[in-house]
Amino acid sequence: MIAYKYRGGYTFNRDLDSIAGDYFFAAGIDKLNDPFEATYSIAPIKDFIKFVELLIGREPNLIGMKESLHRALSSTGKAGIFSLAARPDDLKLWSHYASNHTGFCVGYEVEQLEKFNSDARYTNYKIQVEYSERPATLDLADITGRNIVTFLQKTIGTKHPEWEHEAETRIITDAVGPMPHDFRAIKSIHFGLHMPLEQMEAVMERMQGRGIAYYKMHRSAVAYGLRAVPVTDIFADAPRYLYRVGPIGENPFDTYTEGTEKEEVLPYIHRAVEVQRRDPYCSKVEYAERCIGQDRPGQIYVHYRYNESYYNRYFTREEIDKLYALISDLQTI
């Protein structure tokens, strides 16, 4: 899923620094422009607590429930929010958030913002904002922690229909401030109708080597609207950003399988290692193996290091074949 962030104009340098630095800024609720953010009702929970107190008095369990309620609700005030829109051609959003069409619009793959790379190195939550004439109502199930997404949806993911044209997706983080992301989450950049040429070229220069698709917004010739026209990347021949081939540990291809099965599995293990050692967030491949559990039957996992931490990446055989076919430097290693 691709969603869009309108940026630039008066804040061009700041916003270019963030996308070139592979981070997004998660804002606190108090910094958002809707004064009714985090508006919801907890009346059913209060009524339940009051009813139980009438029946059995102020039991320790009720005090604990009140404390849990307070902790759950206060946690939303600490959350960071990165807001994204559904479309790159919304006239209002270009006017409001991209300085009257002088900025740019970044297309992110939302799933890669939820997780840093494929390993949940950082895990965020994605919610699709719902629009309602009335605030959401929390019940007891919402504060038990059994479904954090539902809790976030009701507390900081419900807005008045006045905002419905944004069709907003939100990435919720556990803190406010700059959040690192996999640079491959950025798939496209649309330049505003009135964005200066020198700024367009500055964006391409800072973002070179990342395979980003560029577009320039133009007025539609037949309607009140915008159309996106592809723009040639003037740095298309630049080296790939952060590209490297990591080392391999000793004895990385040990396998539990034997005989015919080993002959069939081992080539996939070798290919998965070649794929992973070219991942920009891989410092070293330690070993690779076929999954022996029942939760990922037939998959191959690669155990690798990034900086000082260790991770597993899981591949289906179809993914291995697809990614291995994209490697262009096997003959030069």
ZAMARGU-4260 file (C-alpha; in steps of 0.2 Angstrom, whole numbers, plus 5000, padded with zeros to 4 digits):
<rodrens>
0) 5000/5000/5000 | 5007/5017/4995 | 5002/5032/5005 | 5008/5050/5003 | 5016/5064/5014
5) 5015/5082/5007 | 5031/5092/5012 | 5042/5106/5007 | 5039/5124/5002 | 5044/5134/5017
10) 5051/5119/5026 | 5061/5112/5011 | 5078/5110/5019 | 5071/5102/5034 | 5060/5090/5025
15) 5074/5086/5012 | 5086/5082/5026 | 5073/5070/5034 | 5070/5060/5018 | 5088/5060/5013
20) 5092/5054/5031 | 5080/5040/5031 | 5069/5045/5045 | 5051/5053/5047 | 5046/5064/5061
25) 5032/5057/5072 | 5022/5072/5079 | 5014/5072/5096 | 4995/5074/5098 | 4997/5092/5104
30) 5006/5097/5088 | 4992/5091/5076 | 4981/5104/5068 | 4964/5096/5073 | 4959/5103/5090
35) 4948/5087/5093 | 4962/5075/5092 | 4961/5061/5105 | 4943/5065/5108 | 4933/5049/5114
40) 4921/5043/5128 | 4925/5031/5142 | 4907/5032/5149 | 4904/5013/5149 | 4919/5010/5159
45) 4915/5023/5172 | 4898/5016/5173 | 4904/4998/5175 | 4916/5003/5189 | 4903/5013/5198
50) 4890/4999/5197 | 4903/4986/5204 | 4908/4998/5218 | 4889/4999/5223 | 4888/4980/5224
55) 4905/4975/5232 | 4913/4991/5238 | 4930/4998/5233 | 4940/4981/5230 | 4958/4981/5226
60) 4954/4974/5209 | 4944/4989/5205 | 4958/5000/5210 | 4969/4990/5199 | 4957/4992/5185
65) 4957/5011/5187 | 4976/5012/5187 | 4976/5001/5171 | 4963/5013/5163 | 4974/5028/5168
70) 4990/5020/5161 | 4981/5015/5144 | 4974/5032/5141 | 4990/5042/5146 | 5000/5031/5134
75) 4991/5039/5119 | 4998/5056/5125 | 5016/5049/5123 | 5013/5042/5106 | 5020/5049/5090
80) 5009/5051/5074 | 5015/5051/5056 | 5000/5056/5045 | 4999/5050/5027 | 4986/5054/5013
85) 4978/5042/5001 | 4982/5052/4985 | 4996/5063/4978 | 4985/5074/4968 | 4973/5082/4982
90) 4972/5101/4979 | 4968/5105/4997 | 4983/5095/5003 | 4995/5103/4991 | 4989/5120/4996
95) 4989/5117/5015 | 5004/5106/5018 | 5015/5109/5003 | 5015/5128/5004 | 5003/5131/4990
100) 5010/5119/4978 | 5028/5124/4980 | 5033/5108/4989 | 5034/5090/4985 | 5024/5074/4990
105) 5033/5058/4995 | 5025/5041/4991 | 5029/5028/5005 | 5026/5010/5006 | 5016/5009/5022
110) 5021/4991/5026 | 5039/4996/5026 | 5036/5010/5038 | 5027/4998/5050 | 5043/4987/5051
115) 5061/4992/5049 | 5066/4981/5034 | 5058/4964/5036 | 5064/4960/5054 | 5053/4971/5065
120) 5069/4979/5071 | 5057/4993/5075 | 5038/4989/5075 | 5025/5003/5073 | 5006/5002/5071
125) 4996/5006/5056 | 4979/5013/5058 | 4966/5019/5045 | 4958/5034/5051 | 4939/5032/5053
130) 4927/5047/5051 | 4912/5050/5062 | 4900/5063/5068 | 4902/5057/5086 | 4918/5052/5095
135) 4922/5034/5098 | 4917/5025/5114 | 4929/5014/5124 | 4923/4999/5133 | 4932/4986/5144
140) 4939/4976/5131 | 4948/4990/5123 | 4959/4993/5138 | 4964/4975/5141 | 4978/4976/5128
145) 4971/4961/5118 | 4969/4972/5102 | 4981/4987/5102 | 4976/4992/5085 | 4957/4994/5090
150) 4962/5004/5105 | 4972/5016/5095 | 4959/5017/5082 | 4946/5023/5095 | 4958/5035/5104
155) 4968/5043/5091 | 4961/5036/5075 | 4944/5043/5074 | 4941/5061/5067 | 4926/5072/5061
160) 4920/5070/5043 | 4927/5087/5039 | 4944/5078/5037 | 4937/5064/5027 | 4945/5070/5010
165) 4962/5066/5017 | 4958/5047/5018 | 4972/5047/5031 | 4983/5033/5036 | 4993/5034/5052
170) 5009/5026/5058 | 5009/5026/5077 | 5026/5025/5086 | 5029/5023/5104 | 5038/5040/5106
175) 5038/5057/5098 | 5052/5063/5087 | 5063/5057/5072 | 5060/5039/5068 | 5072/5029/5057
180) 5065/5019/5042 | 5071/5007/5029 | 5075/5019/5015 | 5067/5008/5002 | 5050/5013/5009
185) 5051/5029/4998 | 5044/5024/4981 | 5040/5040/4973 | 5041/5059/4974 | 5029/5071/4966
190) 5035/5089/4963 | 5023/5102/4966 | 5015/5113/4952 | 5025/5128/4957 | 5041/5120/4964
195) 5057/5128/4958 | 5068/5118/4946 | 5083/5120/4957 | 5074/5112/4972 | 5068/5098/4961
200) 5086/5095/4956 | 5092/5096/4974 | 5080/5082/4979 | 5086/5071/4965 | 5104/5074/4970
205) 5101/5070/4988 | 5090/5055/4984 | 5101/5048/4970 | 5104/5029/4969 | 5088/5024/4977
210) 5077/5020/4962 | 5064/5033/4966 | 5051/5037/4953 | 5049/5056/4950 | 5034/5065/4944
215) 5029/5083/4941 | 5012/5090/4944 | 5003/5099/4930 | 4986/5107/4928 | 4973/5096/4920
220) 4969/5102/4902 | 4950/5097/4904 | 4945/5098/4922 | 4949/5106/4939 | 4963/5094/4944
225) 4981/5089/4943 | 4989/5076/4933 | 5006/5068/4937 | 5019/5068/4922 | 5034/5057/4924
230) 5051/5066/4926 | 5068/5059/4921 | 5080/5056/4936 | 5095/5066/4931 | 5105/5055/4943
235) 5099/5039/4936 | 5117/5032/4933 | 5122/5035/4951 | 5129/5020/4961 | 5115/5011/4971
240) 5113/5019/4988 | 5120/5010/5003 | 5124/4995/4992 | 5137/4983/4998 | 5140/4964/4999
245) 5143/4958/5016 | 5154/4944/5022 | 5149/4926/5026 | 5153/4917/5042 | 5161/4900/5043
250) 5151/4885/5039 | 5135/4895/5034 | 5127/4881/5024 | 5125/4867/5037 | 5109/4858/5035
255) 5098/4846/5045 | 5092/4838/5029 | 5101/4823/5020 | 5100/4814/5003 | 5089/4820/4990
260) 5080/4833/5001 | 5097/4841/5004 | 5101/4842/4986 | 5085/4850/4983 | 5086/4863/4997
265) 5104/4868/4997 | 5103/4878/4981 | 5089/4889/4989 | 5100/4891/5005 | 5115/4897/4994
270) 5104/4909/4985 | 5095/4916/5000 | 5113/4920/5007 | 5118/4929/4991 | 5102/4939/4992
275) 5104/4944/5011 | 5122/4948/5010 | 5118/4962/4998 | 5104/4969/5009 | 5110/4987/5015
280) 5105/4982/5033 | 5116/4967/5034 | 5133/4968/5041 | 5137/4949/5040 | 5128/4933/5036
285) 5131/4920/5050 | 5122/4905/5043 | 5106/4899/5034 | 5095/4884/5036 | 5078/4877/5031
290) 5064/4880/5044 | 5061/4864/5053 | 5045/4870/5063 | 5027/4869/5057 | 5024/4888/5057
295) 5035/4891/5041 | 5035/4875/5031 | 5047/4875/5017 | 5054/4892/5020 | 5073/4896/5022
300) 5079/4908/5035 | 5095/4918/5036 | 5103/4922/5052 | 5113/4938/5050 | 5120/4953/5060
305) 5117/4971/5057 | 5129/4982/5067 | 5129/4974/5085 | 5113/4965/5084 | 5107/4948/5076
310) 5091/4944/5066 | 5083/4931/5056 | 5075/4934/5039 | 5063/4922/5032 | 5061/4918/5013
315) 5049/4908/5003 | 5056/4899/4989 | 5047/4910/4977 | 5054/4925/4985 | 5072/4918/4984
320) 5070/4915/4965 | 5063/4932/4962 | 5076/4941/4972 | 5091/4931/4966 | 5086/4934/4948
325) 5089/4953/4952 | 5107/4951/4957 | 5118/4958/4944 | 5136/4956/4952 | 5137/4938/4955
330) 5152/4936/4942 | 5162/4950/4950 | 5162/4945/4968
</rodrens>
